[in-house]
Amino acid sequence: MYFDRIRETALIAAMATMAGGVAAAQTEVKIGYALAPDSHYGVAARKWQDVVEAETDGRFTFRHFPSSALGGEREVIEGLQIGTIEATIVSTGTLSNFVPETGVTDIPFLFRSLDHARHVLDGPVGQEILARFDDAGMVALAWGEQGFRHITNNRNPINTPEDLAGMKLRTMENPVHLSAFNALGAAPTPMAWPEVIGALQQGTIDGQENPLSVIVSAKLYEVQKYLTLSGHVYSPAMLLVSKPFWDGLSDEDKAAFGKGAKEAVVAMRAYVDNVESSGVATLRERGMEVNALSEEQKEAFRASIESAYEDYYKTYGKDLIDRISETR
């Protein structure tokens, strides 16, 4: 009896030690992103989590911080650089401040369609840009997607460049966007995303520009009256991990995170495809007045920012811009 109790005690202790070892081996991955859990960001983040956790037998567990819970995109990126945040899904607008070459994707009217953009980013040009993030303390695993950006405002419908004159439009902290809207005669106002809804409600700004995926998921119809389907800029996103975190992973775990990121992109693009086909009807139902620019009207906008293109050629190189334009 005495020895049975000893063996029982030893067995319980051994099981506790094993359980403690399993718990200690599990690594938390903090993932922060700007939008709500039911947005395209949230869809991609959950898919990324599902694949990684399955591929690693649960040794990694994701903890989500949606809706800018860890701060604006700049703060989250800085957290990745120093290793206090492990992963993010982030728009490219802010990233150009960290890896300047990323800004080439924000040039207005550069991408012809979603298919064109996806071919560019999944091909040599896109992969070359991803590789540059290593030097910025981050590892870029894949290009996500938001769709083409459109303009919403509370002042008036937009049909010509003149309709933008003096309009206070929230933009990202992005020199490419700023130069384009300045050339159009608007008053671009850089602002972190968490501040935008309040600024629209208070009338501090007249409007903003974002893809339908953001306009719908952020319920901008509650604070904006007019939507102009301008499609002026294609807006990608990026799936990033912290380089200090990445460098501590085994090759097998790196492969799991890479596979998860690629499957997350598939889910994210499917969400965008759905919103592109259904989002306008949703926004009309919610009371927004919607107009779409014709190709002739878009050409007038392109002509108005011709001066900005000269700066883009100087900044990014005409060869790179031509490579993107000529991709089929």
C-alpha positions as a Markdown table, in Angstrom:
| # | Residue | x | y | z |
|---|---|---|---|---|
| 1 | Met | 0.0 | 0.0 | 0.0 |
| 2 | Tyr | 2.8 | 2.4 | 1.0 |
| 3 | Phe | 4.7 | 1.7 | -2.2 |
| 4 | Asp | 1.4 | 2.0 | -4.3 |
| 5 | Arg | 0.9 | 5.5 | -2.8 |
| 6 | Ile | 4.5 | 6.4 | -3.7 |
| 7 | Arg | 4.1 | 5.2 | -7.3 |
| 8 | Glu | 0.8 | 7.1 | -7.5 |
| 9 | Thr | 2.4 | 10.3 | -6.2 |
| 10 | Ala | 5.3 | 9.9 | -8.6 |
| 11 | Leu | 2.9 | 9.4 | -11.5 |
| 12 | Ile | 0.9 | 12.5 | -10.7 |
| 13 | Ala | 4.1 | 14.5 | -10.4 |
| 14 | Ala | 5.3 | 13.2 | -13.7 |
| 15 | Met | 2.0 | 14.1 | -15.4 |
| 16 | Ala | 2.1 | 17.6 | -13.9 |
| 17 | Thr | 5.7 | 18.0 | -15.1 |
| 18 | Met | 4.7 | 16.9 | -18.6 |
| 19 | Ala | 1.6 | 19.3 | -18.6 |
| 20 | Gly | 3.9 | 22.1 | -17.5 |
| 21 | Gly | 6.3 | 21.3 | -20.3 |
| 22 | Val | 3.5 | 21.4 | -22.9 |
| 23 | Ala | 2.2 | 24.7 | -21.5 |
| 24 | Ala | 5.7 | 26.2 | -21.5 |
| 25 | Ala | 6.3 | 25.1 | -25.1 |
| 26 | Gln | 3.2 | 26.9 | -26.3 |
| 27 | Thr | 4.1 | 30.3 | -27.8 |
| 28 | Glu | 1.7 | 33.2 | -28.0 |
| 29 | Val | 1.6 | 35.2 | -31.2 |
| 30 | Lys | 0.2 | 38.7 | -30.7 |
| 31 | Ile | -1.4 | 39.8 | -34.0 |
| 32 | Gly | -2.6 | 43.4 | -34.3 |
| 33 | Tyr | -4.6 | 45.0 | -37.1 |
| 34 | Ala | -6.6 | 48.2 | -37.6 |
| 35 | Leu | -10.1 | 46.9 | -38.5 |
| 36 | Ala | -12.8 | 44.8 | -36.9 |
| 37 | Pro | -12.8 | 41.0 | -36.5 |
| 38 | Asp | -15.4 | 40.6 | -39.2 |
| 39 | Ser | -13.4 | 42.6 | -41.8 |
| 40 | His | -11.1 | 41.3 | -44.5 |
| 41 | Tyr | -8.3 | 41.7 | -42.0 |
| 42 | Gly | -10.0 | 39.6 | -39.4 |
| 43 | Val | -10.8 | 36.9 | -42.0 |
| 44 | Ala | -7.2 | 36.7 | -43.0 |
| 45 | Ala | -5.9 | 36.7 | -39.4 |
| 46 | Arg | -8.2 | 33.8 | -38.5 |
| 47 | Lys | -7.1 | 31.8 | -41.5 |
| 48 | Trp | -3.5 | 32.5 | -40.7 |
| 49 | Gln | -4.0 | 31.3 | -37.1 |
| 50 | Asp | -5.9 | 28.2 | -38.1 |
| 51 | Val | -3.2 | 27.0 | -40.5 |
| 52 | Val | -0.3 | 27.8 | -38.2 |
| 53 | Glu | -1.9 | 26.1 | -35.2 |
| 54 | Ala | -2.8 | 23.1 | -37.2 |
| 55 | Glu | 0.7 | 22.8 | -38.8 |
| 56 | Thr | 2.5 | 23.1 | -35.5 |
| 57 | Asp | 0.2 | 20.9 | -33.4 |
| 58 | Gly | -0.9 | 23.9 | -31.3 |
| 59 | Arg | 2.6 | 24.9 | -30.2 |
| 60 | Phe | 1.7 | 28.5 | -31.3 |
| 61 | Thr | -1.5 | 30.2 | -30.3 |
| 62 | Phe | -2.7 | 33.5 | -31.7 |
| 63 | Arg | -4.0 | 36.4 | -29.6 |
| 64 | His | -5.9 | 38.9 | -31.7 |
| 65 | Phe | -5.9 | 42.7 | -31.2 |
| 66 | Pro | -8.3 | 44.0 | -33.8 |
| 67 | Ser | -9.7 | 47.5 | -34.2 |
| 68 | Ser | -6.4 | 49.2 | -33.5 |
| 69 | Ala | -6.3 | 47.8 | -29.9 |
| 70 | Leu | -2.5 | 48.0 | -30.0 |
| 71 | Gly | -2.4 | 51.5 | -31.5 |
| 72 | Gly | -2.3 | 52.8 | -35.0 |
| 73 | Glu | -0.5 | 51.0 | -37.8 |
| 74 | Arg | 2.7 | 53.0 | -37.3 |
| 75 | Glu | 2.8 | 51.9 | -33.6 |
| 76 | Val | 2.1 | 48.3 | -34.5 |
| 77 | Ile | 4.9 | 48.3 | -37.1 |
| 78 | Glu | 7.3 | 49.8 | -34.6 |
| 79 | Gly | 6.2 | 47.0 | -32.1 |
| 80 | Leu | 7.2 | 44.4 | -34.7 |
| 81 | Gln | 10.6 | 46.1 | -35.2 |
| 82 | Ile | 11.5 | 45.8 | -31.5 |
| 83 | Gly | 9.8 | 42.4 | -31.0 |
| 84 | Thr | 6.9 | 43.3 | -28.7 |
| 85 | Ile | 4.4 | 42.3 | -31.3 |
| 86 | Glu | 4.8 | 39.2 | -33.4 |
| 87 | Ala | 2.5 | 39.7 | -36.4 |
| 88 | Thr | 0.3 | 42.1 | -38.2 |
| 89 | Ile | -1.8 | 42.6 | -41.3 |
| 90 | Val | -1.3 | 46.2 | -42.3 |
| 91 | Ser | -2.0 | 48.5 | -45.2 |
| 92 | Thr | 0.8 | 49.6 | -47.4 |
| 93 | Gly | 0.2 | 53.3 | -46.9 |
| 94 | Thr | 2.1 | 53.4 | -43.7 |
| 95 | Leu | 4.7 | 50.9 | -44.8 |
| 96 | Ser | 6.2 | 53.3 | -47.3 |
| 97 | Asn | 7.6 | 55.2 | -44.3 |
| 98 | Phe | 9.6 | 52.1 | -43.4 |
| 99 | Val | 10.4 | 50.6 | -46.8 |
| 100 | Pro | 10.1 | 53.4 | -49.4 |
| 101 | Glu | 9.8 | 51.0 | -52.4 |
| 102 | Thr | 6.4 | 49.9 | -51.1 |
| 103 | Gly | 5.0 | 53.3 | -52.1 |
| 104 | Val | 5.1 | 52.4 | -55.8 |
| 105 | Thr | 2.0 | 50.4 | -55.3 |
| 106 | Asp | 0.1 | 53.5 | -54.2 |
| 107 | Ile | 0.6 | 55.4 | -57.5 |
| 108 | Pro | -2.8 | 56.5 | -58.8 |
| 109 | Phe | -4.2 | 54.7 | -61.9 |
| 110 | Leu | -1.2 | 52.4 | -62.1 |
| 111 | Phe | -3.1 | 49.1 | -61.8 |
| 112 | Arg | -5.8 | 48.3 | -64.3 |
| 113 | Ser | -7.7 | 45.6 | -62.4 |
| 114 | Leu | -7.6 | 43.3 | -59.5 |
| 115 | Asp | -6.1 | 40.5 | -61.7 |
| 116 | His | -3.4 | 42.9 | -63.0 |
| 117 | Ala | -2.5 | 43.9 | -59.4 |
| 118 | Arg | -2.4 | 40.3 | -58.2 |
| 119 | His | -0.1 | 39.2 | -61.1 |
| 120 | Val | 2.3 | 42.0 | -60.3 |
| 121 | Leu | 2.4 | 41.4 | -56.5 |
| 122 | Asp | 2.7 | 37.6 | -56.8 |
| 123 | Gly | 5.4 | 38.0 | -59.5 |
| 124 | Pro | 9.0 | 39.2 | -59.5 |
| 125 | Val | 8.2 | 42.9 | -58.8 |
| 126 | Gly | 6.1 | 42.1 | -55.7 |
| 127 | Gln | 8.6 | 39.5 | -54.4 |
| 128 | Glu | 11.5 | 41.9 | -54.7 |
| 129 | Ile | 9.7 | 44.5 | -52.6 |
| 130 | Leu | 8.8 | 41.9 | -49.9 |
| 131 | Ala | 12.5 | 41.0 | -49.6 |
| 132 | Arg | 13.5 | 44.5 | -48.7 |
| 133 | Phe | 11.6 | 44.3 | -45.3 |
| 134 | Asp | 14.4 | 42.2 | -43.7 |
| 135 | Asp | 16.5 | 45.4 | -43.5 |
| 136 | Ala | 13.7 | 47.1 | -41.6 |
| 137 | Gly | 13.4 | 44.6 | -38.8 |
| 138 | Met | 10.4 | 42.8 | -40.3 |
| 139 | Val | 9.7 | 39.7 | -42.5 |
| 140 | Ala | 7.1 | 40.2 | -45.2 |
| 141 | Leu | 5.5 | 36.9 | -45.9 |
| 142 | Ala | 2.8 | 37.8 | -48.5 |
| 143 | Trp | 0.8 | 40.5 | -50.1 |
| 144 | Gly | -2.8 | 40.8 | -48.9 |
| 145 | Glu | -5.5 | 42.9 | -50.5 |
| 146 | Gln | -8.0 | 45.6 | -49.8 |
| 147 | Gly | -9.2 | 46.5 | -53.3 |
| 148 | Phe | -9.4 | 49.7 | -55.2 |
| 149 | Arg | -9.8 | 52.9 | -53.2 |
| 150 | His | -12.8 | 55.2 | -53.6 |
| 151 | Ile | -13.8 | 58.6 | -52.1 |
| 152 | Thr | -16.5 | 59.2 | -49.6 |
| 153 | Asn | -17.5 | 62.7 | -48.3 |
| 154 | Asn | -20.3 | 64.8 | -46.8 |
| 155 | Arg | -19.9 | 67.8 | -49.0 |
| 156 | Asn | -20.9 | 67.0 | -52.6 |
| 157 | Pro | -20.9 | 64.3 | -55.3 |
| 158 | Ile | -17.5 | 64.1 | -57.2 |
| 159 | Asn | -17.6 | 63.9 | -61.0 |
| 160 | Thr | -14.7 | 66.2 | -61.9 |
| 161 | Pro | -11.4 | 67.2 | -60.3 |
| 162 | Glu | -12.9 | 70.6 | -59.6 |
| 163 | Asp | -15.4 | 68.9 | -57.3 |
| 164 | Leu | -12.5 | 68.1 | -55.0 |
| 165 | Ala | -11.3 | 71.7 | -54.7 |
| 166 | Gly | -10.5 | 72.5 | -51.0 |
| 167 | Met | -12.1 | 69.3 | -49.8 |
| 168 | Lys | -10.5 | 68.1 | -46.5 |
| 169 | Leu | -9.9 | 64.4 | -47.2 |
| 170 | Arg | -8.3 | 62.1 | -44.7 |
| 171 | Thr | -5.4 | 60.2 | -46.2 |
| 172 | Met | -2.8 | 57.9 | -44.8 |
| 173 | Glu | 0.7 | 59.2 | -43.9 |
| 174 | Asn | 1.7 | 58.5 | -47.5 |
| 175 | Pro | 3.7 | 60.9 | -49.7 |
| 176 | Val | 2.3 | 59.3 | -52.9 |
| 177 | His | -1.3 | 59.9 | -51.9 |
| 178 | Leu | -0.6 | 63.3 | -50.6 |
| 179 | Ser | 1.1 | 64.5 | -53.8 |
| 180 | Ala | -1.8 | 63.1 | -55.9 |
| 181 | Phe | -4.6 | 64.8 | -53.9 |
| 182 | Asn | -2.6 | 68.1 | -53.7 |
| 183 | Ala | -2.3 | 68.0 | -57.5 |
| 184 | Leu | -6.1 | 67.5 | -57.7 |
| 185 | Gly | -6.7 | 70.6 | -55.6 |
| 186 | Ala | -8.0 | 68.8 | -52.5 |
| 187 | Ala | -6.7 | 69.4 | -49.0 |
| 188 | Pro | -5.3 | 66.0 | -48.0 |
| 189 | Thr | -5.2 | 65.5 | -44.2 |
| 190 | Pro | -3.0 | 62.7 | -42.9 |
| 191 | Met | -4.7 | 61.0 | -39.9 |
| 192 | Ala | -4.3 | 57.7 | -38.1 |
| 193 | Trp | -7.3 | 55.4 | -38.7 |
| 194 | Pro | -8.5 | 55.3 | -35.1 |
| 195 | Glu | -9.2 | 59.1 | -35.3 |
| 196 | Val | -11.1 | 59.1 | -38.5 |
| 197 | Ile | -14.7 | 58.2 | -37.5 |
| 198 | Gly | -14.7 | 60.9 | -34.8 |
| 199 | Ala | -13.2 | 63.5 | -37.2 |
| 200 | Leu | -16.0 | 62.8 | -39.7 |
| 201 | Gln | -18.7 | 63.0 | -37.1 |
| 202 | Gln | -17.3 | 66.3 | -35.8 |
| 203 | Gly | -16.8 | 67.8 | -39.3 |
| 204 | Thr | -13.0 | 68.2 | -38.8 |
| 205 | Ile | -12.6 | 66.6 | -42.2 |
| 206 | Asp | -15.1 | 66.3 | -45.1 |
| 207 | Gly | -14.3 | 62.8 | -46.2 |
| 208 | Gln | -11.8 | 60.0 | -46.7 |
| 209 | Glu | -10.8 | 57.4 | -49.3 |
| 210 | Asn | -10.7 | 53.7 | -48.8 |
| 211 | Pro | -11.6 | 50.4 | -50.6 |
| 212 | Leu | -15.1 | 49.1 | -50.4 |
| 213 | Ser | -13.9 | 46.4 | -48.1 |
| 214 | Val | -13.1 | 49.1 | -45.5 |
| 215 | Ile | -16.0 | 51.4 | -46.3 |
| 216 | Val | -18.5 | 48.5 | -45.6 |
| 217 | Ser | -16.8 | 46.8 | -42.7 |
| 218 | Ala | -16.1 | 50.1 | -40.9 |
| 219 | Lys | -19.8 | 51.2 | -41.5 |
| 220 | Leu | -18.7 | 54.5 | -43.0 |
| 221 | Tyr | -22.3 | 54.9 | -44.3 |
| 222 | Glu | -23.2 | 56.0 | -40.8 |
| 223 | Val | -21.0 | 59.1 | -41.0 |
| 224 | Gln | -20.7 | 59.8 | -44.8 |
| 225 | Lys | -23.3 | 60.7 | -47.4 |
| 226 | Tyr | -21.6 | 60.5 | -50.8 |
| 227 | Leu | -19.6 | 57.7 | -52.3 |
| 228 | Thr | -17.7 | 58.2 | -55.6 |
| 229 | Leu | -16.5 | 55.0 | -57.2 |
| 230 | Ser | -13.2 | 56.5 | -58.4 |
| 231 | Gly | -10.9 | 53.5 | -58.3 |
| 232 | His | -8.1 | 55.9 | -58.1 |
| 233 | Val | -5.6 | 53.7 | -56.3 |
| 234 | Tyr | -5.3 | 49.9 | -55.8 |
| 235 | Ser | -4.7 | 49.2 | -52.1 |
| 236 | Pro | -2.8 | 46.1 | -51.1 |
| 237 | Ala | -2.1 | 45.0 | -47.6 |
| 238 | Met | 0.8 | 43.0 | -46.2 |
| 239 | Leu | 1.2 | 40.1 | -43.8 |
| 240 | Leu | 4.3 | 40.7 | -41.6 |
| 241 | Val | 6.0 | 39.1 | -38.7 |
| 242 | Ser | 8.7 | 40.5 | -36.4 |
| 243 | Lys | 12.2 | 39.7 | -37.5 |
| 244 | Pro | 13.4 | 38.9 | -33.9 |
| 245 | Phe | 10.5 | 36.5 | -33.6 |
| 246 | Trp | 11.1 | 35.0 | -37.0 |
| 247 | Asp | 14.8 | 34.5 | -36.3 |
| 248 | Gly | 13.9 | 32.3 | -33.3 |
| 249 | Leu | 11.7 | 29.9 | -35.3 |
| 250 | Ser | 12.8 | 26.6 | -36.6 |
| 251 | Asp | 12.7 | 26.0 | -40.4 |
| 252 | Glu | 9.6 | 23.9 | -39.9 |
| 253 | Asp | 7.8 | 26.6 | -38.0 |
| 254 | Lys | 8.9 | 29.2 | -40.6 |
| 255 | Ala | 7.3 | 27.0 | -43.3 |
| 256 | Ala | 4.1 | 26.9 | -41.2 |
| 257 | Phe | 3.9 | 30.7 | -40.9 |
| 258 | Gly | 4.6 | 31.1 | -44.6 |
| 259 | Lys | 1.9 | 28.5 | -45.6 |
| 260 | Gly | -0.6 | 30.2 | -43.2 |
| 261 | Ala | 0.1 | 33.6 | -44.7 |
| 262 | Lys | -0.4 | 32.4 | -48.3 |
| 263 | Glu | -3.8 | 30.7 | -47.3 |
| 264 | Ala | -4.7 | 33.9 | -45.5 |
| 265 | Val | -4.2 | 35.9 | -48.7 |
| 266 | Val | -6.5 | 33.5 | -50.6 |
| 267 | Ala | -9.2 | 34.1 | -47.9 |
| 268 | Met | -8.6 | 37.9 | -47.9 |
| 269 | Arg | -8.9 | 38.1 | -51.7 |
| 270 | Ala | -12.1 | 36.1 | -51.7 |
| 271 | Tyr | -13.6 | 38.6 | -49.2 |
| 272 | Val | -12.6 | 41.5 | -51.4 |
| 273 | Asp | -14.1 | 39.8 | -54.5 |
| 274 | Asn | -17.3 | 39.4 | -52.6 |
| 275 | Val | -17.4 | 43.0 | -51.4 |
| 276 | Glu | -16.5 | 44.3 | -54.8 |
| 277 | Ser | -19.6 | 42.6 | -56.2 |
| 278 | Ser | -22.0 | 43.3 | -53.3 |
| 279 | Gly | -20.7 | 46.3 | -51.4 |
| 280 | Val | -22.2 | 49.0 | -53.6 |
| 281 | Ala | -25.7 | 47.6 | -53.2 |
| 282 | Thr | -25.1 | 47.4 | -49.4 |
| 283 | Leu | -24.0 | 51.0 | -49.2 |
| 284 | Arg | -27.0 | 52.2 | -51.3 |
| 285 | Glu | -29.3 | 50.3 | -49.0 |
| 286 | Arg | -27.7 | 52.0 | -46.0 |
| 287 | Gly | -28.5 | 55.4 | -47.5 |
| 288 | Met | -25.4 | 56.5 | -49.4 |
| 289 | Glu | -25.6 | 58.4 | -52.7 |
| 290 | Val | -23.3 | 56.6 | -55.1 |
| 291 | Asn | -21.9 | 57.6 | -58.4 |
| 292 | Ala | -19.3 | 55.8 | -60.6 |
| 293 | Leu | -16.7 | 57.7 | -62.7 |
| 294 | Ser | -16.7 | 56.7 | -66.3 |
| 295 | Glu | -13.4 | 56.0 | -68.1 |
| 296 | Glu | -13.6 | 59.5 | -69.7 |
| 297 | Gln | -14.0 | 61.1 | -66.3 |
| 298 | Lys | -11.1 | 59.0 | -64.9 |
| 299 | Glu | -9.0 | 60.3 | -67.7 |
| 300 | Ala | -9.6 | 63.8 | -66.6 |
| 301 | Phe | -8.4 | 62.9 | -63.1 |
| 302 | Arg | -5.3 | 61.2 | -64.6 |
| 303 | Ala | -4.5 | 64.3 | -66.6 |
| 304 | Ser | -4.8 | 66.4 | -63.4 |
| 305 | Ile | -2.1 | 64.5 | -61.6 |
| 306 | Glu | 0.4 | 64.3 | -64.5 |
| 307 | Ser | 2.8 | 66.6 | -62.6 |
| 308 | Ala | 2.8 | 64.2 | -59.7 |
| 309 | Tyr | 3.8 | 61.3 | -62.1 |
| 310 | Glu | 7.1 | 63.1 | -62.8 |
| 311 | Asp | 7.9 | 63.0 | -59.1 |
| 312 | Tyr | 6.9 | 59.3 | -59.0 |
| 313 | Tyr | 9.4 | 58.6 | -61.8 |
| 314 | Lys | 12.1 | 60.3 | -59.9 |
| 315 | Thr | 11.3 | 58.5 | -56.6 |
| 316 | Tyr | 10.7 | 55.0 | -57.8 |
| 317 | Gly | 12.3 | 54.9 | -61.3 |
| 318 | Lys | 10.5 | 54.9 | -64.6 |
| 319 | Asp | 11.8 | 51.3 | -65.3 |
| 320 | Leu | 10.0 | 49.9 | -62.2 |
| 321 | Ile | 6.8 | 51.8 | -63.0 |
| 322 | Asp | 6.9 | 50.6 | -66.6 |
| 323 | Arg | 7.5 | 47.0 | -65.4 |
| 324 | Ile | 4.3 | 47.2 | -63.4 |
| 325 | Ser | 2.3 | 48.8 | -66.3 |
| 326 | Glu | 3.5 | 46.2 | -68.8 |
| 327 | Thr | 2.7 | 43.2 | -66.7 |
| 328 | Arg | 0.0 | 41.1 | -68.3 |
